[in-house]
Amino acid sequence: MPKSKTNGAVVSGSSGSGSPAGNGRQSSPVPGKPAVLGKSGSSGSSSSNGKSSAASLAASVTYAVTLLAYFWYTLTQGTLVTDPVRTLTETTLALVLIQIVYCAAGLDDQSGLHSTSTKSKQPKTDSGISSRISVSALLSQLESIIFTNKLQTAILATILSLAMSVLVFGLLILFGAPVTSHIPETFLCAVHISILSVQPLVFVYKLDSKIWKDIVSVKLPLNGVYGASVGTWLGAWLGAVPIPLDWDRPWQRWPVTIVAGAYFGTALGTLIGALYRQIRH
């Protein structure tokens, strides 16, 4: 009798709190095979990521179409060819509004579009570590203060891009823009190029110095935002090709073709970058 009681205790313990089910673990329905945990959560996460990626692609397509339609209306109905200064001045505000709406409603400022370059491959040395840490901490504190929400971030990114137009103006002069004439046209062209290429980058990547180093060195993985910036500059560069040709066309006036190339390059770069990121992920 004591022996049977001991067996009963063993059986009772194995079927009670000592069982895997009693420990809060999911038992396998098939004997000999381990249970698969978290499968439904993983599928839910992947489906949500797919929806987010599809929404981002749709926003990029909408932005590109809106940009092309706006420029085409300006080119056909406006006075871009006959009076570039007036047209570029009047259309700057509308371009700013388009960019702010696109950033605030269509972009995610923390969408994982960050650099995958070799940050961790560079060995850290004792020299300069404290200075780099202090600068990074200062930039992080500055970001937390000024970039509080998406709308405010978009507005501040626009302000920074307008300030960067001075640098873009210098680059245009360096690459062959008229030095002694057409100064207003060149500066307004620089304003449009800066808003198109710099503002979304500042919105997404803010003041991350490592990522901006990758942007300047062309090491950032391609996405809709980075593709738009590269497309803006490539389009502006290709747009300068017809200007010196002896065609005597009104649209060869400075800087009509450069502005046109910047707009078309931005739209095309946005689509290519967004599609590439969609396929890759």
Number of C-alpha atoms within 10 A of each C-alpha: 6 7 8 9 10 11 12 12 12 13 12 13 12 13 13 13 12 13 14 14 13 13 10 9 11 13 16 14 9 8 8 7 9 11 13 10 12 9 9 10 10 11 11 12 12 12 12 12 13 14 12 14 18 15 14 21 22 15 19 25 20 15 22 22 15 15 20 18 12 16 20 15 11 16 16 10 9 17 14 21 19 13 13 22 20 15 17 24 16 11 16 16 11 12 18 20 14 15 23 25 16 18 26 18 13 18 23 15 21 10 12 9 18 16 18 12 13 9 10 8 7 7 6 9 7 6 8 10 10 10 10 11 11 12 12 16 12 12 16 14 12 12 15 11 9 11 19 10 11 18 16 15 22 28 21 19 25 24 14 17 25 21 14 18 21 15 15 21 21 14 13 19 15 11 10 9 19 14 11 6 9 13 15 14 21 23 20 22 27 23 23 25 28 26 25 28 23 23 28 26 22 21 28 24 20 20 16 15 13 14 19 18 13 17 17 9 9 12 15 19 17 22 21 28 29 25 24 32 27 21 26 31 21 18 24 25 18 16 21 21 12 15 18 11 10 8 10 10 10 10 16 20 18 20 23 24 22 27 26 21 22 29 28 24 28 32 28 23 26 28 25 20 23 27 20 16 18 16 9 9 9
